[in-house]
Amino acid sequence: AVAMGRGMEEGLSRMEGLTSLEHNHLLRAARADLLRRLGRKEEAGAAYRRALSLAVSPIDQEFLRERLTQLGK
């Protein structure tokens, strides 16, 4: 919500402080999405790979693989 209301960089900055959720694939995927939208493809790819490594659900894994494919990673 912060990213949409105050800007992508602000949203990304706020996510960095959520260390208690660092092993949460949804947070990692959201971070990856903001990086992708900011055009930071290398960082987005790494973040999507991290999210994929944490995801358990086959549906989530499929979505994250598709995002990586779209990035060309």
Helices and strands as residue ranges (DSSP letters): H 2-6, H 8-16, G 19-21, H 25-37, H 41-54, H 58-71
